[in-house]
Amino acid sequence: MIDSATGRLGAARYVVLTSFRRDGTSVPTAVWIAPLDGGLGVWTTAGSGKVKRIRRDGHVELAESDSRGRPLGPAVTGTARVLDEAGTAQVLTAIRRKYGLVGRVLTTFSRLRRGTAGTAGLTITLN
């Protein structure tokens, strides 16, 4: 069963994903998000700072936001992890389904530019 925060964030156009540096400094990033197997999925570049931070420590915060990452609601805590190639493909499918033509075009150009190894899927479970 999906709780209300997961459903609300999964339906949002944008969310601000906040990951944390070693010293505890928060680093917010606006991202696309999609419901994924009772949790949430985010698709991003494999070498991004958020992927590196999440590999080290999966503690994240999520809040509905505008396209610039300005929060539109309260933040909730969660645990993120980086997915393997098959999991990344599932996130990609979910993002394309949710964001329609724009999602398909942007993810296709990104994958053409970076290849499959240049992208990563994240799965997030809210606490």
N, C-alpha and C positions, 0 to 999 in steps of 0.2 A: 504494500500500500504506500502511495506517495503522500508525504505530509504536505501541508499547505505551503511551507516555505520552499520546498523543492518544486512544487507545481507553479508557484508564483515566479520563481527565478527561471525555471525552464521555459515559461511562456514569455518572459521579458525579451524585448528586442536587443538590449545590451545589458551587461552586468559589469561591475567593476570587480575584478579579481585581485585581491591583495595577498601577496606572498611576502615573506620576511627574510631579510638578510641575516647573516650570522650574528650581528650585533643587535638584532631585534628591530631594526628600522623597517617600516612598512613600505612596500613598493606596489602602488595601485596601477592596474592596467585595465582599460576597457576591452572587453572581448565579446564575441558571439558565443552563445551557449545553447545547448539543446538537451532535452530530456534523453536519458540513456539508461535503460535497464534499471529503473527505480532510483537512479541518481542523475547526475548531470555530466555532460560532456563538453569539452572545450578543445578546439583545434588550433594549433599554433606552430610556429617554426621550432624546429628541434634544438637549435642553438640559442634560443632566447634566454634571457636572464631568468624569467619565471620558471622555465623548465629546469634550469640548474638549481634554483632555490628549492623547488618542489622535490627534486631528487634528494636533496640534503635533508629537508624538513617539509613534510606534507601539510603542515598547518596553514590554512588559508582562511580568508574572510571573503564573503560575497555579498554584494548589494546591487539591487536594480539601479541602473544608471542611464544617463544620456550617452550619446556617441563619444563624448569627450571624457567620460569616466566620472562625471559629477554624480554622486549618489542621489537617488530619488526615493530611497527608503532605507530602513534599518539594515545594518550588516548582520549576517549570521556566520557562525564559524563552521568550518568543515575540514575534511581531510582529502587531499588530492594525491593522486599518484600518476606517474607517466605510464602510458600503455605501450604494449608491443605493437608490431606492425598490423596484426589482425584487429586489435582494439582501436588503433588509430583509424583503420578503414571503417569501422563501425561508427566512430565519431564523425568522420567525414560524411558518411551517408546521412547521419542524423542532421548535421549542419546543412547539407544540401537540401534535404527535405524541408526543413524549417524555413530557410531563407530563400527558397525558390530560385528563380533565374539569377539573381544577383549572387547568391551563395554558390551556385554551380559555376558561374563565370569566374568569380574571384578565386575559388579554391582550385579550379583548373589551371588558371594562370600561375598561381603560386606553386602548384605541383610541377608544372612544366619548367618553371624557373629553378626550383630547388630539388626536384625529384622526390621520390617517396621517402628516402632517408632524411630529407631536409625538413620533414614535418613530423609533428608529434601530437597524439591525442592525450588529453588528460581526462581522468574521471574524478568526479568530486562527490563525496558523500557528506551530507550535512550532519553535524553533531546534534 
